Amino acid sequence: MESLAVSVLNRVREKGRAYFDEAENLRDIEQLANDPANIETLLPGLNFEDNGLKQPCAVLAIILKIAKKHPKPGTRILEAAIKNDAAPLNYLCELIYKVNK
Protein backbone atom coordinates (compact mmCIF):
# COMPACT_ATOMS: atom_id res chain seq x y z
CA MET A 1 0.00 0.00 0.00
CA GLU A 2 1.44 3.37 -1.00
CA SER A 3 1.82 6.18 1.49
CA LEU A 4 -0.45 9.21 1.42
CA ALA A 5 2.46 11.36 0.23
CA VAL A 6 3.13 9.05 -2.73
CA SER A 7 -0.57 8.96 -3.55
CA VAL A 8 -0.75 12.77 -3.50
CA LEU A 9 2.35 13.00 -5.67
CA ASN A 10 0.84 10.63 -8.24
CA ARG A 11 -2.44 12.57 -8.34
CA VAL A 12 -0.61 15.89 -8.71
CA ARG A 13 1.42 14.43 -11.59
CA GLU A 14 -1.85 13.49 -13.28
CA LYS A 15 -3.93 16.61 -12.53
CA GLY A 16 -1.44 19.40 -11.88
CA ARG A 17 -2.91 22.48 -10.19
CA ALA A 18 -6.43 21.08 -10.74
CA TYR A 19 -5.58 18.74 -7.88
CA PHE A 20 -6.48 21.58 -5.49
CA ASP A 21 -10.05 21.81 -6.84
CA GLU A 22 -11.30 18.83 -4.83
CA ALA A 23 -12.00 19.20 -1.10
CA GLU A 24 -10.84 15.64 -0.39
CA ASN A 25 -7.41 16.50 -1.74
CA LEU A 26 -7.17 19.55 0.50
CA ARG A 27 -7.82 17.31 3.50
CA ASP A 28 -4.99 15.04 2.35
CA ILE A 29 -2.65 18.04 2.22
CA GLU A 30 -3.65 19.04 5.75
CA GLN A 31 -2.84 15.50 6.88
CA LEU A 32 0.53 15.57 5.10
CA ALA A 33 1.37 18.86 6.81
CA ASN A 34 1.50 17.10 10.17
CA ASP A 35 4.83 15.43 9.38
CA PRO A 36 7.79 17.30 7.88
CA ALA A 37 9.27 13.99 6.68
CA ASN A 38 6.66 14.09 3.89
CA ILE A 39 8.73 16.84 2.27
CA GLU A 40 11.36 14.27 1.30
CA THR A 41 8.76 12.08 -0.38
CA LEU A 42 7.35 15.03 -2.31
CA LEU A 43 10.69 16.47 -3.50
CA PRO A 44 10.85 14.33 -6.69
CA GLY A 45 7.68 16.10 -7.82
CA LEU A 46 9.67 19.28 -8.30
CA ASN A 47 11.35 17.42 -11.17
CA PHE A 48 8.06 16.64 -12.94
CA GLU A 49 7.82 17.84 -16.50
CA ASP A 50 5.34 20.70 -16.75
CA ASN A 51 2.99 19.77 -19.56
CA GLY A 52 0.81 22.82 -19.04
CA LEU A 53 -0.82 21.60 -15.83
CA LYS A 54 1.80 23.24 -13.58
CA GLN A 55 2.72 20.00 -11.78
CA PRO A 56 6.00 21.29 -10.24
CA CYS A 57 4.25 24.42 -8.99
CA ALA A 58 1.53 22.35 -7.35
CA VAL A 59 4.14 20.21 -5.58
CA LEU A 60 6.01 23.35 -4.53
CA ALA A 61 2.82 24.71 -2.93
CA ILE A 62 2.29 21.51 -0.94
CA ILE A 63 5.90 21.39 0.23
CA LEU A 64 5.70 25.06 1.23
CA LYS A 65 2.63 24.39 3.37
CA ILE A 66 4.40 21.58 5.20
CA ALA A 67 7.68 23.47 5.59
CA LYS A 68 5.96 26.61 6.91
CA LYS A 69 4.26 24.50 9.56
CA HIS A 70 7.65 22.97 10.52
CA PRO A 71 10.25 25.62 9.57
CA LYS A 72 13.36 24.19 11.24
CA PRO A 73 13.11 20.59 10.04
CA GLY A 74 11.64 21.79 6.74
CA THR A 75 14.62 24.05 6.11
CA ARG A 76 17.06 21.26 7.04
CA ILE A 77 15.39 18.88 4.58
CA LEU A 78 15.42 21.50 1.81
CA GLU A 79 19.08 22.37 2.45
CA ALA A 80 19.97 18.68 2.30
CA ALA A 81 18.08 18.45 -0.99
CA ILE A 82 20.31 21.21 -2.37
CA LYS A 83 23.43 19.29 -1.34
CA ASN A 84 22.04 16.10 -2.88
CA ASP A 85 20.88 17.84 -6.06
CA ALA A 86 17.44 16.30 -5.42
CA ALA A 87 15.43 18.99 -7.21
CA PRO A 88 15.93 22.16 -9.25
CA LEU A 89 17.96 24.68 -7.29
CA ASN A 90 15.61 27.57 -8.08
CA TYR A 91 12.65 25.77 -6.50
CA LEU A 92 14.61 24.75 -3.41
CA CYS A 93 16.00 28.26 -2.87
CA GLU A 94 12.53 29.76 -3.33
CA LEU A 95 11.11 27.37 -0.75
CA ILE A 96 13.85 28.09 1.79
CA TYR A 97 13.38 31.83 1.30
CA LYS A 98 9.59 31.66 1.71
CA VAL A 99 9.76 29.40 4.75
CA ASN A 100 12.18 31.71 6.55
CA LYS A 101 10.83 35.14 5.67
Buried (B, 14 or more C-beta within 10 A) or exposed (E): EEEBBBEBBEBBBEBBEBBBEEEEBEEBBEEBBEBBEBBBBBBBBBEBEEEEBBBBBBBBBBBBBBBBBBEEBBBBBBEBBEEEEBBEEEBBEBBBEEBEE
